[in-house]
């Protein structure tokens, strides 16, 4: 049938395909996603008015955090080594000799 409704192109079919749904639903999802991403970026210290400075500060904090982790690990190693190394050395010196 030439006058069948299914054969006629929809007026907003291209727009729906381009957006991936109805414009109102897509706008709502984009608003919610923008708020969620904004909360995450604010939690790691991004500022929307000075984004380049925020990115530089993020990398600076990550760099400092890396070296702070090494410093933290080194301090715990030294603290444990004060106890572990002498006990190991004494057990090696006064332990029973083992024959092969």
For each residue, the residues with C-beta under 8 A, 3 or more apart:
1: 4 7
2: 7
3: 7
4: 1 7 8
5: 8
6:
7: 1 2 3 4
8: 4 5
9: 13
10: 13 16
11:
12: 15 16
13: 9 10 16 17
14: 17 18
15: 12 18 19 23
16: 10 12 13 19 20 21 22
17: 13 14 20
18: 14 15
19: 15 16 22 23 26
20: 16 17 26
21: 16 25 26
22: 16 19 25 26
23: 15 19 26 27
24: 27 28
25: 21 22 28 29
26: 19 20 21 22 23 29 30
27: 23 24 30 31
28: 24 25 31 32
29: 25 26 32 33
30: 26 27 33 34
31: 27 28 34 35
32: 28 29 35 36
33: 29 30 36 37
34: 30 31 37 38
35: 31 32 38 39
36: 32 33 39 40
37: 33 34 40 41
38: 34 35 41 42 48
39: 35 36 42 43
40: 36 37 43 44
41: 37 38 44 46
42: 38 39 45 46
43: 39 40
44: 40 41 58
45: 42 54 57 58 61
46: 41 42 51 54 55 58
47: 50 51 53 54
48: 38 51
49:
50: 47 53 54
51: 46 47 48 54 55
52: 55 56
53: 47 50 56 57
54: 45 46 47 50 51 57 58
55: 46 51 52 58 59
56: 52 53 59 60
57: 45 53 54 60 61
58: 44 45 46 54 55 61 62
59: 55 56 62 63
60: 56 57 63 64
61: 45 57 58 64 65
62: 58 59 65 66
63: 59 60 66 67
64: 60 61 67 68
65: 61 62 68 69
66: 62 63 69 70
67: 63 64 70 71
68: 64 65 71 72
69: 65 66 72 73
70: 66 67 73 74
71: 67 68 74 75
72: 68 69 75 76
73: 69 70 76 77
74: 70 71 77 78
75: 71 72 78 79
76: 72 73 79 80
77: 73 74 80 81
78: 74 75 81 82
79: 75 76 82 83
80: 76 77 83 84
81: 77 78 84 85
82: 78 79 85 86
83: 79 80 86 87
84: 80 81 87 88
85: 81 82 88 89
86: 82 83 89 90
87: 83 84 90 91
88: 84 85 91 92
89: 85 86 92 93
90: 86 87 93 94
91: 87 88 94 95
92: 88 89 95
93: 89 90
94: 90 91
95: 91 92
96:
97:
98:
99:
100:
